[in-house]
Amino acid sequence: MTVDLSTLHPGASFNFSQHLMGINAKRSQKTAFIDDQGKMSYGELDQAIRSMAQGLLDLGLEREDRVLLLMHDCNDWPVSFLGAIYAGIVPVAVNTLLTADDYAYMLAHSAAKAALVSEALLPTLQAALSQGQHQVRQIVVSTPAAAAPSGTQRLADLLKAPGLSRPADTAADEIAFWLYSSGSTGKPKGTVHTQLNPFWTAELYGKGVLALKESDICFSAAKLFFAYGLGNGLSFPLSVGATVVLMAERPTPDAVFKRWKAEKTTVFFGAPTGYAGMLASPNLPSRSEVALRMCSSAGEALPAELGERFTKHYGVEIVDGIGSTEMLHIFLSNIPGRIRYGTTGWPVAGYQIELRDESGNPVKKGEVGDLFISGPSAALMYWNNREKSNETFRGAWTKSGDKYVENEDGTFTYAGRSDDMLKVSGIYVSPFEVEATLMQHPAILEAAVIGVEDHEGLIKTKAFVVVKPGQSVQEAEIKSFVKDRLAPYKYPRMIELIAELPKTATGKIQRFKLRELERNRGSVQ
């Protein structure tokens, strides 16, 4: 099934789920997904999407209602996501690594009418629901058990519904789904995407740059709730009829190696932190043990040395690029067969890139500027947040919050964040949120958090802590304190006790001086 691009104007009828189902209508026997429990063919996926759509409608959900999707990667995830979209219901896919307080905020902010959740995450969801600020009427649990936990329904029982024969007659620019993006205040932003946005990322990047094939077996360490993972593990492979490997557990090196070898993965999608961990592992498979033909990296800048070492070991390129939740996937990328390690490559065809100074004027090659992107996959807005929407979405252009330099060969090199936000293991972390949590400790007077490079060139969080007079505290205690109160990936990996923090005359912490201190230490070493 092909789409006539000339018909895809904003008001045109287009349902992304129907689009994928049409593409794969003749592949009913081919494997679409392989999760920890087994395989699902394209034919089974088609029927499950239709049944999920009808099952959600049978719960009393209506067109444009929102449902929270809090689920580990498994075959039920794409069924839930695509089933909701097929019915014109809006899935709100959220990070599985957050706290009950985070989910309580998202439930209230999104006004979700139902929640689809993995059984292992149900206690955290219930803790969020107990805070009371929500409109959830139904909880549907993905569980292998024959009976649903008390007060919930089994997702498997929804799939017993007769399939919805026709999709909702959605428009190309109609709201299809949300993803949450972290903000500088620590409050997540509901990023609203249309039916057509994942179509464009699949066409322009999945096909246009990566050239994925029907014969590929795709496996993404980045989970489906990430914009990066959603393309890697759903819209890209399903747009060409490829097979996807899904994994519920954390993408440790050994877990990744297991899928590489057992499922003969041909295309792997990861992040620099993961590649560094794999290369350092004593269990790193040999070239002859794997079937990799290409790898992708995003989430943070890939250090050149990491890419070069990986390619030397496997004879396979890592195609490094940058994307964002707001643009849904990668818009600036290296190109297979034309890799420039140490750079983020060239603009992806279909996207325009501009680097601008603080006045909004274009900068010259070789000068640092704020990265702006224009392209067809941009989100509509941040839900109920006009201030941040206006700051980010500027007509046809989206401000990324990253700083870049354009090189003479047309490639772009990362130059840091435009604000104090940190990107650790591909996930944004607000230093302000971590600092506020540190200062809840009874022995801590003040704290400042910055990002520092480790020996692999990857960003890790470091906290400078001022202890109250007469008090003492150990590094391990501080780390444990933060881990108990925030999502695990947010705790500072390094702690330094310091007599006082550098500040302005008005008392504002000067984090740039702490960053300079770390850089000077590095140059001395």
N, C-alpha and C positions, 0 to 999 in steps of 0.2 A: 504494500500500500504506500503510495507516495502522496505528498501534500502539495497542492498547487499554491506556492508561496504568494502569488498575486491575489489570492482570495483571503489572505490572513490579515485583514484590516481589523482595527480594534473591536468593531461590533460583530465580526464574523462569528458564526457558531464554531466552537472548538472545545473539545473535552479531551484533556491530555491522556486520561486512562483509556478512553475509546481509541485514541490515536495509537497507543502502544498495542492494544489488543488487536487492532486491524493489521498492524505490521506483522504480527506473529500468528495470524489466523491459520496459516498453512504449516505451522511448526508445532502442532499440538502434541506430538510425541517427543519433541526435543526437550532436554532438561533446561529449565529456566533458573531455578535456585537449588542450591545444596546447603542445608544448614546442619546443625549438630544432630538433628533428629532424622534427617533423610532428604530425599529429593522431591522436587515439584516440577512437573512438566509445564510447558506453556499452555496446554489444554486444561490442566488442573488449575493453573493460575487464572485463566480466563473465567472458569466457572466460579472459583473462589471470590474473585473480584465482584462478579455479579451477585453472588449470594451475600457477601459482606454488605454491598450497597443496599440490598433489600432488607437485610437484618438490621442495619442502622436505622432505616426508615421505619421498620416495625417497632423499634424502641421509642418511636415518637419524635425522632429528630427530623428537622425540616431543612429545606434548602437554605444554605448559607449559615446554618448553625455550626458552631465550632466544637471540635472534640479534641481533647488532649491525647497525644500519642506518646506514651512513656513506656518504651519497650526496648529490650535488648535486641540486637540484630538476629533475626530468625525469619523463617518463611512467613510468619504471621505479620511481620512488619510491612512488607510491600503489599500484602493482601489488604491490610487495614488502611494504609495510605491511599492506595489506588482505588479501593472500594469506596472510601469516603468521597474522593474526587469524582468518581463515576456517578455517585448519587447527588452531586452538587453540594455536599457537606464539606466543611473546611477542616482538614486535619492540622493540628498545631503540634508539630514534632519537636520534642524537647530532649535536652541532654539528660542522659541517665545517671550522670555523676554528681548531681546537685543535691541540695539539702531539702528537708521538708519546708523550711521557710521560703526557699526559692520557688518551689512548686506552688505554695500557697499564694505567692505573689502572681505567678503566671495564671493560676486558675481564676483569681479575681480579675486580673487584667484582661484576659481573653474572654471571660464569661462563658467558658466551655460548658456545654450542657451534658457531656458524657466524658468518660476517661477510658482509654484502652491501655492496659498495663500488663507488663510481665509479672508473674506471680512473685518473683523474688523482689520486685520493687513495690509490691502492694503495701507493705507496712509503712514505707516512707510516704507513699501517696495518702494513705489513711491518716498519717500524722499531719499532713498538709490540709486535708479535708477537715480535720478536727478543729482547725483554726476558724472555720465558719464562714469565711468570706468567699463564697463560690456559688455556682448555680448547677453543679453536677447532680444529675438525677439518676444516672446509670453508671455502674462500673463494670467493665467487661475485661475479663482476665484471660491472658494467654497462659494456659496451664496444661500439662500432659495428664493431669488427674481426671478421673471420671466425673467428679463433682466439683462445682465451683466453691470457693471459700465463701463463708457466710456473708450475706449482703451483696453478693456479686453475681455476675453471669459468666459462663464460659464462652470464650470466643468461638470455640468449636461448635457450640450450639447455635450461634448466629449463622454459621456457615451451612446449617441445615436448611436455611430458608431457600425457597425457589429463587433462581437467579433473576435479577432485574433485567428485562429484555432490552430496554433502551436507556441510554445514559441521560442525565439531566442535560437539557439544551443550554449549555453554558456558552458564554461569549469568550472570545480569545483573550480579552483584557479583564475578564471577571476574576475575582479573588478565588484562588484555588487552594492555597495552603499558607501557613505561617512557619517561619523559623525564628528562634530568638537569638539576638545578637547582644553581647555584653556592651555596656556603656561605661563611660568614664566615671560615672557615679556609682557603678556597681549594679545599678538596676538594669535588668535585661530589657531589650527593645524588641517588640513584636514586629518582625520584618515581613511584610505582606507581599506575596508573589502571586502572579497570574497563571492562568491555564497555559499560556503560550511560553512563559519564561523557561521551563525545563526543555521544551521543544528546541528553543534557540541554543541553549547550552549544549545539547546533544548534537545539533547540526554543526555548530561553529567550532566546538572543541572536541567532543567525542568522535565525530566523524572527520571534521576539517583538519584537526591537528593530530590527534592520536591515531586516527584511521583504524578504529576498532573493527573487528571482523566477526562474522557469525561463528567462526571456529574458536574464538577466544574464550578462555576461562578466566574471568576477572575476580580479583579478590582485593578488598580495600581494608586496610587497617583503620582508616578513618570511618567511624560509624555512620549509619544512615541518617541520624539526626543532624549531622553536619551538612552544610551546603556542599562541601567537597565530597563527602561520602555519599550523599544522595545522588550526585551525578555518577560517581564511580560505580556504585553498587545497584543503581536502579535505572535512571533515565538513559545513561550512555549505553550499557550493554543491551537493555531491552529495545533500544532503538535500532539495533542491528541483529537481534536474535541470538546474542551470545549467552553464555552460562555464567552465573554469579555464585560465588562461594560466600556464605554468611557465617559469622562467628560471634557467639554471644559473649565470650570471655574477653578479658583485656588482651590487646595485641602484643603480648610479650614476645621476645625473639623465638622461644621454643614453640609457642602457639602458632606463630606465623610460619615457621619452618615446617611444622606438621602439615599445614594446609598446602604449602608449596609442593611438598613431596606427595602427599596422599591424593590431592585433587589435580595435580599437574597444572598448576596455575601458570598461565602464559603472560598475563598483565597484572602487575601488582601496584597498588596505590598506597603510598605511605607518606610519612613526614620525616624531616631530617633527624629528629630525636630518635625515631624508630630505626632508621638506617644506621645511626651511630651505635645503638644498642646491639643490632644484629651483627655488625662488623666486629664488635668487641666480644661477641659470644664465642665460647669454645666449641659450641655445637653448630657453628655456621656450616651449612651444607656446601659440598663441592659443586662446581659447575655442572658436572655430569649427573648430579642427583636431582636437578630441577629442570623445568621446561620454560623458564622465563624467556620472553622475547623483548619485553619492554617494561620499564618501571616509571612511575610518576611520583612527583613530590610537590607538596604545597603546605601551607599552614605557617611556615616561617622560611626565611631565606636558607637555601641549601649551601653550606660551606663547600667551596671548590674541592678541597681535599677529600671530603666524604664522597662526593660524586666520582672523583677520579679513582679512589680506592675500590669503590663498588664495581665500577666498570672494569677495572683491572682484574678483579676476582671472577666476575661473571661474564664479561664480554658483552654486557647489556647496559644501555644508556639509562640514566635517570632523567626524565623530562621534567625539569623544574619550572614552576610557574607560580603566579600569585592570583588569587581570586578573593572573593569576600561573600559574606552572607547577603549583602545588599545587591551584588551582581549575580549571585547564585552559583557561580563557578569561576573558572580561570579566564582571565581576559588579557594577560600578559604572560608569555611563555616561551621557553626554548622549543625547538622543533626537532622531532626525531630525525637523526642523521645530520643535524645542524645544531649541536649542543655547544654552548659557551658557558662552561662551569664558572661559577663566581658571578654570573649575571642571571637575571630573571628572563632574559630573552627579548622577544619582539612582541608588538601588539598582535593579538589574535585577529585574524580576518573577520570583519564584521563589527569590530570595536575600534573606537578612537581613543587615543591617550594624549593627555596634555599635562605638562608640569608647569605649575604656576607659582609666582611669588606671593607674598602676603597681601599684595594689592590686587591679586587676581590676574596679573599679566604673565604671559609665557616667559619662561626662563630660557637661557641659551644652553646648548649642549655643554655638558661638563659642570653645570651649576645645579645645586640641589633645589628641588621644587616640590610642592604638594601635588600628589598624584590625583588626577581627575580622569574619569572614564565615561564614555558615552557608548551605549550599546543596547540591543533589544531585550536583554534579560534583566534589566534593572528592576528592583522592587518598586512598588507603588508608593510606599510610605512606611513609617513606623506608626503602629496603631496607637491612637490617642496620645500622640506626642508631636505636636506641630512644631515646637521649637527645634527638636532634634531632626525632624523631617526636613525642615527648611535649611538647616545647617548642612545636611548631607545631600539631599536631592535637589539639585539646582537646575530646573528645566530639564534639558536633555542630558545633563552631566551629573555624575555622582562623585562626591569627594570621598576618597578612600580612607583618609587619615594616615596614609603612609607618605614618606618622603623618598624620592628617587632621583637618580642622575641619569640622563641619557648620554650614552657613549657615542663615539664617532661612527661605530659600525651599526648604529641604530638599536643596539641592545640597551637595556635599562638595568641599573644596579641599585639595590636597596640601600637606603641611607637612614633608616630608622622610622619610628612612629612620630606623628605630628603632635601627639600629646604624651602623657606619661603612662599610657596603657602599655602593658607588657604582653608579649605573646610567648607563652611557655608550652612546649610540646604541641604547638599549633592551636592553642586555646587562649583567648584573651583573658588576662588577669588584671583586675583593677588594684593598683598599689594602695589606694585609699581604703578599699574594703579590708585588705589584709592588715593595714596599719590600725584601723579602727578595732579590729579583732585583737591584735596584739595588745593594745592599750586597755583591754578589758582585764588583762592579767593583773592581779593585785600588786605585783612587784615592779611592773613596768610603768615608767613615767611617760616616755615618748618613743615613737618608732617611725622610721622612714624605710620604704621598700623601693628598691631599684632592680633593674635587670643587669646581670653580668654574664660575660661569655665564659663558658667552661673550656677545657682543653680541646674540645671538638669544634669550638666556634659556635656553640648553641647557647641560647639564652636561658639562664636559671634565675630564680628570685633570690635576692639577698636582703635581709633585714638588718638595719642598724638600730640598736636598741639602747635607750637610756634607762637605767634602773633607778628606782626611787632611793633616796638616801637611806642608808641602813638596811637595805634589802639586798638579796642575792637570788639569782635564778640560773639554772643550767640550760644549755642549748637544747638538749633532748626534751626538757620540760616545756620549753617554749614551742617547739615544733609540735609536740603532742597536744598542747593547748589549742593551737590553731586548727590542727587536723580534726579535733572534736567539734569544732564550730563552723567550719567552712568545708566546701567540697575538697576532697583530698589533694587534687592537683594544685590547689592555691597556697599550700603552706610554704613558707620560705625554706629553700634548700640550704641556705647558709645564714648564720647568725653572727653578728659582731657587736659586742658590747662597746659602747662609746660614751665618753663623758658628757658630750653635748652635741646637738645637731646643728649644722650650719643653717642660719636663718637670715632673712631680710630684716631691715629696720622695723618693719611692721609685724614681724614674727612669723612670716611664711617660711616653711622649710624649703631650702634650696637643694633639691635633689640632684641638680646638675653638678653641684660641687662634690657630691658623693660619687657620681659617675666619673667625674674627673679624677678623684682619688683612686678609684679602681683602675682607671686607664693608666695612671702614673705608676701604680704598683706593677701593672703588667709590663710596662716598658722597662722598669728597673729589673724585673725578673728576666 
